[in-house]
């Protein structure tokens, strides 16, 4: 994986491809390349490093109005020019870019080598190019279809052929791929951000679908039997301005700052003050359907999993339904029992997280009811689930998710409120939660506008090779997410523990060189949390505390305060300073904040 872009039309392809790859940089990658079909044949250019390195390697004049490009995040083989996409066959007739993983690539490569093909890369994708070229099919579509029948695994493919320069053939199975529809021009991309500057009309491919793309339009067909598939374009509500930095130094800081406004948009029309509940028509579940669920299971990966833990806590507190969260990446491999009276919830910022999408399919295969919390309209998970809550966070470019995480937490609060009000949550408590939700955007704005000593605290933490994040019950998911964010962009080892578990082993690690970030809400567990801080301070550990106004924490070296909301919603506010701590720690270390090493924004492989 990581990013695909393609163009066919009346413009110079290389300009469109480079611009599209630049827009896909946020997804994370280690090399890039393009292939362009021009009057004198095909030209391929590849480079290790950033898109700017590729751009510097391009010839000054590169004619051609058809081409494909790719940013690669290494799966098979180290980052190198031979392993970069596009890949081609021995005659340099077929060029292929690919996201996903071909599971039987080793067998295919051995077969090709036995037939005398000299492979030039370590990748699974190169085998695909050779197989397409060797089919002997009369046209590119049939050559691609015959090759797909031999592939096992996941893929989004875009293929060009010097003998058929008037088309790009694409295919999808398990990795996202869209078509952008323009005026006598067409685009191919793995992400809408690559084409939003050129068109707002897109077509989403589903698994098992292929398309022939020409300058005048597209024809979709089934990979198995060549049967035509009828689809029309939909309009996406994304502005190119949403993908610009503006006055901010980094996208992460921009996205943290956008949260008060994006949350207002998310909550608009969803809070029913008359009945003290949430209006979630997109769930496609009426009150009777919601009442029949006896359990809630939340599935997500990384930060989405931690927000799922926060969601499970909210659902148990407000709706009094047993709820838990688990990593979607583990779910289907443990042969889970899918119960008809359990509501399953899939959580993903991109809506394309492969592990979560496969978990959705497992639940559906076993007859379960699954809804989604996703941020991207028309994404794979959004189309697979039976209903859901769109997060409406807007585009998120930084690899380290911030505003989408906050929207996930608020989405779970809305779901918990809706489930609670069809059960035993009183109108008084419902009114209290509605009021708290309405207050969140302004309170988050207060934290961002007056962050206190967050930069001082961040520098203290950045100097440590390792640190703890601790929280208890409601505060523990916030601590886990704080640790995740910190290690993602500061490259410091950060580990989260329940504050109550410190005395059962982790205290052995406390020393003056290992600071602790403590999540300390002003709730019924305040005394217990203060007790944990005493234990840390007694062993010489520095403490950065995130708490509410009026809480006295003399053991804390730096104390960051956030406004008080309702106890159930306080963890959302306590999370905002952890985002700022991670940002300023990475800034003090001079790191690439928006594009941390080894990571991708949208993980579309298992």
C-alpha positions in Angstrom: 0.0 0.0 0.0 -0.3 3.3 0.2 -1.6 5.7 -2.3 -2.9 5.4 -6.0 -3.6 8.1 -8.5 -4.4 7.8 -12.2 -5.4 10.2 -15.0 -6.7 10.1 -18.5 -7.9 13.1 -20.4 -6.8 16.3 -22.2 -4.3 17.6 -19.7 -0.7 16.8 -19.1 -0.8 13.7 -17.0 2.4 14.2 -15.1 1.1 17.4 -13.5 -2.1 15.7 -12.3 -0.2 12.7 -11.0 2.4 14.6 -9.0 -0.3 16.9 -7.5 -2.4 13.8 -6.6 0.5 12.1 -5.0 1.3 15.2 -3.0 -2.2 15.3 -1.7 -1.8 11.6 -0.6 1.5 12.3 1.3 -0.4 12.4 4.6 -1.2 8.7 4.4 2.5 7.8 5.0 4.9 6.3 2.5 8.6 5.6 1.7 8.9 5.9 -2.1 6.9 7.2 -5.1 6.7 6.7 -8.8 4.7 7.4 -12.0 4.3 5.9 -15.4 3.0 8.0 -18.3 1.9 6.9 -21.8 3.1 9.4 -24.4 3.5 9.7 -28.2 6.8 7.9 -28.0 5.7 5.1 -25.6 5.9 4.7 -21.9 8.1 6.6 -19.4 8.5 5.4 -15.8 10.2 7.4 -13.1 10.6 6.2 -9.5 12.3 7.5 -6.4 12.9 6.6 -2.8 11.9 9.4 -0.3 9.3 12.1 -0.7 7.2 13.2 -3.7 9.4 16.2 -4.0 12.3 13.7 -4.6 10.3 12.1 -7.4 9.5 15.5 -8.9 13.2 16.4 -8.9 13.9 13.2 -10.8 11.4 13.9 -13.6 12.6 14.9 -17.0 11.8 18.6 -17.9 9.5 17.5 -20.6 7.3 14.5 -20.1 4.5 14.4 -22.6 1.5 12.1 -22.3 -2.2 12.4 -21.3 -2.6 9.0 -19.6 -0.7 7.8 -16.5 -0.7 6.2 -13.1 1.2 7.0 -9.9 1.8 5.6 -6.5 3.2 6.3 -3.1 4.5 3.1 -1.4 4.5 2.0 2.3 6.7 -1.0 2.3 5.2 -4.4 2.9 7.3 -6.7 0.6 10.9 -5.6 0.4 12.7 -2.6 1.9 12.2 0.9 0.5 14.2 1.1 -2.7 13.8 2.3 -6.3 13.4 -1.3 -7.6 10.7 -1.9 -5.1 8.8 1.3 -5.8 5.7 1.3 -8.0 4.7 1.3 -10.9 6.0 -2.2 -11.7 6.2 -3.5 -15.3 6.7 -6.7 -17.2 9.9 -7.7 -19.1 8.8 -6.0 -22.3 7.7 -2.8 -20.4 4.3 -3.0 -22.0 2.2 -3.4 -18.9 2.5 -1.0 -15.9 0.8 -1.6 -12.6 0.3 0.2 -9.3 -1.2 -1.7 -6.3 -2.4 -1.2 -2.8 -2.9 -4.3 -0.6 -1.1 -7.6 -0.2 -1.1 -10.6 -2.6 -1.0 -13.6 -0.2 0.1 -16.1 -2.8 2.8 -13.8 -4.2 5.6 -16.2 -3.3 4.2 -19.1 -5.3 3.5 -16.8 -8.2 7.0 -15.4 -8.1 8.5 -18.9 -8.0 6.4 -20.0 -11.0 7.5 -17.0 -13.0 11.2 -17.6 -12.1 10.8 -21.2 -13.1 9.6 -20.0 -16.5 12.7 -17.9 -16.9 11.3 -14.5 -15.9 14.0 -12.4 -14.1 12.3 -10.5 -11.3 13.8 -7.1 -10.5 12.1 -6.4 -7.2 11.1 -8.0 -3.9 7.5 -7.1 -4.2 4.2 -9.0 -4.7 3.1 -6.4 -7.2 5.7 -7.1 -9.8 4.3 -10.6 -10.3 0.9 -9.1 -11.2 2.5 -7.1 -14.1 4.2 -10.2 -15.5 1.0 -12.3 -15.2 -1.1 -9.7 -17.0 1.4 -9.5 -19.9 1.6 -13.3 -20.2 -2.1 -14.1 -20.5 -2.2 -13.8 -24.2 -5.7 -12.1 -23.9 -6.9 -10.0 -26.8 -7.7 -7.0 -24.7 -6.5 -5.5 -21.4 -9.8 -6.1 -19.6 -9.6 -9.8 -20.2 -5.9 -9.9 -19.3 -6.6 -8.3 -16.0 -9.6 -10.5 -15.3 -7.7 -13.7 -16.0 -4.9 -12.5 -13.7 -7.3 -11.6 -10.9 -8.6 -15.2 -10.9 -5.1 -16.3 -9.9 -4.6 -13.8 -7.1 -5.3 -14.5 -3.4 -5.3 -11.5 -1.1 -6.3 -7.8 -1.2 -5.8 -5.3 -3.9 -6.6 -2.0 -5.5 -5.0 -2.1 -8.9 -4.6 0.4 -11.7 -3.1 -0.9 -15.0 -2.0 0.8 -18.2 -0.9 -0.9 -21.5 1.2 0.6 -24.2 -0.9 -1.3 -26.8 -4.1 0.2 -25.4 -3.1 3.8 -24.4 -6.7 5.0 -24.5 -7.6 3.3 -21.2 -6.8 2.5 -17.6 -8.2 -0.7 -16.2 -8.8 -0.8 -12.4 -9.9 -3.5 -10.0 -10.7 -3.7 -6.3 -10.8 -6.4 -3.6 -10.4 -5.3 0.0 -8.5 -2.0 -0.7 -10.3 1.3 -1.4 -10.5 2.7 -5.0 -12.5 5.4 -6.5 -13.1 7.0 -9.9 -13.3 10.8 -10.3 -15.6 12.0 -13.1 -14.6 15.1 -14.9 -15.4 16.9 -18.2 -13.9 14.7 -20.9 -11.3 13.4 -18.3 -11.3 10.8 -15.6 -9.3 10.2 -12.5 -8.5 7.2 -10.4 -7.5 7.3 -6.7 -7.3 5.5 -3.5 -8.5 8.6 -1.6 -10.8 11.5 -2.6 -8.1 14.0 -1.5 -6.1 13.1 -4.6 -8.8 14.3 -6.9 -10.9 16.8 -5.0 -9.0 19.7 -6.7 -10.3 18.5 -10.0 -13.8 17.1 -9.4 -16.4 16.5 -6.7 -18.1 13.6 -8.6 -16.9 10.2 -7.6 -17.8 6.5 -8.0 -16.8 4.0 -5.4 -15.8 0.5 -6.5 -16.9 -2.4 -4.4 -15.0 -5.6 -3.8 -15.0 -7.8 -6.9 -15.6 -4.9 -9.3 -13.4 -3.7 -12.2 -13.7 -0.7 -14.5 -12.3 0.4 -17.8 -11.6 4.2 -17.6 -11.3 6.3 -20.7 -11.3 10.1 -21.2 -15.0 10.0 -22.1 -16.2 8.0 -19.1 -16.1 4.5 -17.5 -17.6 1.0 -17.8 -17.8 -1.1 -14.7 -18.0 -4.9 -14.8 -17.7 -7.9 -12.5 -14.3 -9.5 -12.2 -15.7 -13.0 -12.2 -18.0 -13.1 -15.2 -17.5 -9.7 -17.0 -21.1 -8.9 -16.2 -21.8 -5.1 -16.5 -22.3 -3.2 -13.2 -24.4 0.0 -13.3 -23.2 2.8 -11.0 -23.5 6.5 -11.1 -21.4 9.3 -9.6 -22.1 10.9 -6.3 -21.1 14.3 -5.0 -18.6 14.6 -2.2 -18.7 17.5 0.2 -15.0 18.4 0.5 -13.4 21.6 -0.4 -9.8 21.9 -1.5 -9.4 24.6 1.1 -10.0 21.9 3.8 -6.7 20.3 2.8 -4.6 23.5 3.1 -2.6 24.4 6.2 -3.7 28.0 6.3 -2.0 29.9 9.1 -1.0 26.8 11.0 2.5 25.4 11.2 1.3 21.8 11.1 -1.9 19.9 10.1 -2.0 18.3 13.6 -2.2 21.8 15.2 -4.7 22.9 12.7 -6.9 19.9 13.3 -6.7 20.4 17.1 -7.7 24.0 16.7 -10.7 23.0 14.4 -12.4 20.9 17.1 -14.7 23.5 18.6 -16.1 24.3 15.2 -16.2 20.8 13.8 -18.0 19.5 17.0 -20.6 22.2 16.7 -21.3 20.9 13.2 -21.4 17.4 14.3 -23.9 18.1 17.1 -26.1 20.3 15.0 -29.6 18.8 14.7 -28.6 15.7 16.8 -29.6 16.9 20.3 -33.3 16.7 21.1 -33.8 18.9 24.2 -37.6 18.3 24.4 -37.1 14.5 25.0 -33.6 14.8 26.3 -32.1 12.4 23.8 -30.0 12.2 20.7 -31.5 12.0 17.2 -29.6 9.4 15.3 -31.7 8.6 12.2 -28.7 7.3 10.4 -28.6 4.2 12.7 -31.7 2.9 11.0 -32.8 1.6 14.4 -36.1 2.6 16.0 -36.7 2.6 19.8 -38.1 -0.9 19.7 -35.0 -2.2 17.9 -32.6 -0.4 20.3 -34.4 -1.9 23.3 -33.9 -5.5 22.2 -30.1 -5.3 22.4 -28.7 -6.9 25.5 -25.1 -6.1 24.9 -22.9 -3.8 22.8 -19.5 -4.8 21.3 -17.3 -2.1 19.8 -14.6 -2.9 17.2 -11.8 -0.6 16.2 -8.0 -0.4 15.8 -5.5 1.8 17.5 -7.0 5.1 18.6 -10.4 4.0 17.4 -10.1 1.0 19.8 -9.3 3.3 22.7 -12.3 5.5 21.9 -14.3 2.3 21.7 -13.3 1.6 25.3 -14.4 5.1 26.3 -17.7 4.4 24.4 -18.2 1.1 26.2 -17.9 3.0 29.5 -20.4 5.6 28.4 -22.9 3.0 27.2 -22.7 1.0 30.5 -23.0 4.2 32.6 -25.9 5.8 30.7 -27.7 2.9 29.1 -26.9 0.2 31.7 -26.1 -2.3 29.0 -23.0 -4.5 29.2 -20.5 -3.1 26.7 -16.9 -3.7 25.8 -14.4 -3.0 23.1 -11.8 -5.1 21.5 -9.3 -4.7 18.6 -10.9 -5.4 15.3 -7.7 -6.9 14.1 -8.1 -9.8 16.5 -11.9 -10.2 16.3 -12.5 -12.6 13.4 -9.4 -14.7 14.1 -10.7 -15.9 17.5 -13.9 -17.3 15.8 -16.2 -15.0 17.8 -19.7 -15.8 18.9 -21.9 -13.3 17.2 -25.1 -13.0 19.1 -28.4 -11.7 17.6 -29.2 -9.5 20.6 -25.8 -7.8 20.5 -25.3 -4.5 18.8 -21.9 -4.4 17.1 -20.3 -1.0 16.4 -17.4 -0.6 14.0 -15.2 2.6 14.5 -12.8 4.0 11.9 -11.8 7.5 10.9 -11.2 6.7 7.3 -13.9 4.0 7.0 -11.2 2.0 5.1 -9.3 0.3 7.9 -8.8 -3.2 6.6 -8.9 -5.0 9.9 -12.1 -3.3 10.9 -13.7 -3.8 7.5 -13.0 -7.5 7.7 -14.5 -7.6 11.2 -17.7 -6.0 9.8 -17.9 -8.7 7.2 -17.5 -11.4 9.9 -20.3 -10.0 11.9 -22.6 -9.8 8.8 -21.7 -13.3 7.7 -22.8 -14.6 11.1 -26.1 -12.6 11.0 -25.2 -9.9 13.5 -26.4 -6.3 13.5 -23.5 -3.9 12.9 -23.5 -0.1 12.7 -20.6 2.3 12.1 -18.9 5.4 13.4 -16.9 6.7 10.5 -15.8 10.0 9.2 -15.8 9.5 5.4 -19.1 9.4 3.5 -19.1 6.6 1.0 -16.2 4.7 2.5 -16.0 0.9 2.6 -17.2 0.5 6.2 -19.9 3.1 5.7 -21.3 1.1 2.8 -21.0 -2.2 4.5 -22.8 -1.5 7.8 -26.6 -1.3 8.2 -26.5 2.2 9.6 -24.3 4.5 11.5 -23.2 7.9 12.9 -21.2 10.0 10.5 -18.5 11.9 12.6 -18.5 15.0 10.4 -15.0 15.9 11.6 -14.0 17.0 8.1 -10.8 16.0 6.4 -8.0 14.9 8.7 -4.5 15.1 7.1 -2.1 14.5 10.0 -1.3 10.8 10.5 -1.9 11.2 14.3 -5.6 11.5 14.6 -7.0 14.3 17.0 -10.3 15.8 16.0 -11.6 12.5 14.6 -10.9 10.9 17.9 -12.8 13.6 19.8 -15.7 13.2 17.4 -15.6 9.4 18.0 -15.9 10.0 21.7 -18.8 12.4 21.2 -20.4 9.9 18.8 -20.4 7.3 21.5 -21.8 9.8 24.0 -24.7 10.4 21.5 -25.2 6.6 21.1 -25.1 6.0 24.8 -27.7 8.8 25.3 -30.0 7.4 22.7 -29.7 3.8 24.1 -30.2 5.1 27.6 -33.3 7.1 26.9 -35.2 4.1 25.5 -34.3 2.3 28.7 -33.9 3.6 32.2 -32.0 6.9 31.8 -34.3 9.5 33.3 -35.3 12.7 31.5 -33.4 14.6 34.2 -30.2 12.7 33.5 -30.8 12.9 29.8 -31.2 16.7 30.1 -28.0 16.8 32.0 -26.1 15.0 29.3 -27.6 17.0 26.5 -26.6 20.2 28.3 -23.1 18.8 28.8 -22.8 17.9 25.1 -23.9 21.4 24.1 -21.1 22.9 26.3 -18.3 20.7 24.9 -17.3 22.9 21.8 -16.9 26.1 23.8 -15.1 24.3 26.6 -12.7 22.7 24.1 -12.1 26.1 22.7 -11.2 27.4 26.2 -8.6 24.6 26.5 -7.0 25.4 23.1 -7.0 29.2 23.6 -5.5 28.9 27.2 -3.5 25.7 27.3 -1.6 26.8 30.4 1.8 25.2 30.9 1.4 22.6 28.2 4.6 23.5 26.4 6.6 23.4 29.6 5.1 20.0 30.4 5.7 18.7 26.9 9.4 19.6 27.0 9.7 17.8 30.4 8.2 14.7 28.9 10.2 14.8 25.7 13.4 14.6 27.6 12.5 11.2 29.1 13.2 8.0 27.2 10.0 6.4 28.6 6.9 7.5 30.5 3.6 6.3 32.0 0.1 7.6 31.3 -2.3 6.6 34.1 -6.0 6.9 34.6 -8.7 5.1 36.5 -12.1 3.8 35.1 -13.4 6.8 33.0 -9.8 8.2 32.8 -8.1 5.0 31.6 -9.2 5.2 27.9 -8.0 8.8 27.9 -4.7 7.7 29.3 -4.4 5.0 26.6 -5.1 7.4 23.8 -2.7 9.9 25.4 0.1 7.3 25.4 -0.7 6.3 21.8 -0.6 9.9 20.5 2.7 10.6 22.4 4.6 7.6 21.0 3.2 8.1 17.5 4.8 11.4 16.9 7.5 11.8 19.6 9.0 8.3 19.2 9.2 8.1 23.0 8.1 4.9 24.7 4.8 5.7 26.4 2.7 3.1 28.3 -0.7 3.4 29.8 -1.8 1.8 33.0 -4.9 1.9 35.2 -3.9 4.0 38.2 -5.1 1.2 40.5 -2.7 -1.3 38.9 0.5 0.7 39.6 1.0 -1.1 42.9 0.7 -4.5 41.3 4.0 -4.3 39.4 4.6 -1.1 37.4 5.8 0.9 40.4 9.0 -1.0 40.1 9.8 1.2 37.0 9.1 4.5 38.7 12.3 6.7 39.1 13.3 10.3 38.6 14.0 9.7 34.9 10.5 8.2 34.2 7.7 10.8 34.4 4.0 10.1 34.6 1.1 11.8 33.0 -1.9 11.4 35.3 -5.6 11.8 34.2 -7.3 13.0 37.4 -11.0 14.0 36.9 -12.8 15.6 39.8 -15.2 12.7 40.4 -16.0 10.1 42.9 -12.6 8.5 42.4 -10.5 11.6 43.1 -9.2 10.4 46.4 -8.1 7.1 44.9 -6.3 8.9 42.0 -4.6 11.2 44.5 -3.4 8.1 46.4 -1.7 6.8 43.2 0.1 10.2 42.8 1.4 9.9 46.4 2.8 6.4 45.5 4.6 7.9 42.4 5.9 11.0 44.2 7.2 8.8 47.1 9.5 7.0 44.6 10.9 10.2 43.0 8.8 10.2 39.8 7.8 13.5 38.2 4.1 14.0 37.5 2.2 16.0 34.9 -1.4 16.0 36.0 -4.5 16.8 33.8 -7.4 17.7 36.1 -10.3 20.0 36.7 -10.2 23.4 38.4 -10.1 23.4 42.2 -8.3 20.1 42.5 -5.2 20.4 44.7 -2.4 18.2 43.5 0.8 19.2 45.3 2.7 16.2 44.1 2.3 17.3 40.5 5.3 19.1 38.9 3.0 20.6 36.2 -0.7 20.7 36.4 -3.0 21.3 33.4 -6.6 22.1 34.1 -9.7 21.7 31.9 -13.2 23.0 32.5 -15.6 20.8 34.4 -18.4 19.1 32.5 -20.7 16.2 33.5 -18.6 13.3 35.0 -19.5 11.0 32.1 -18.2 13.6 29.6 -15.1 14.8 31.4 -12.8 12.3 29.8 -13.4 14.0 26.4 -12.2 17.3 27.7 -9.3 15.7 29.6 -8.1 14.2 26.3 -7.4 17.6 24.6 -4.3 18.4 26.6 -2.8 15.0 25.8 -3.1 16.0 22.1 -1.3 19.2 22.8 1.4 17.4 24.9 2.2 15.1 22.0 2.3 17.9 19.5 4.6 20.2 21.6 6.9 17.3 22.6 7.4 16.3 19.0 7.9 20.0 18.1 10.6 20.4 20.8 12.4 17.3 19.4 12.3 18.7 15.8 10.4 15.7 14.4 8.1 15.4 11.4 4.8 15.8 13.2 2.3 15.2 10.5 4.1 12.3 8.9 5.7 10.1 11.6 8.1 7.4 10.5 6.8 3.9 9.7 3.1 4.9 10.0 0.3 5.3 7.5 -2.9 7.3 7.9 -5.2 4.7 6.5 -4.1 1.1 7.1 -5.7 -0.8 4.2 -3.8 -4.0 4.7 -4.0 -6.6 7.5 
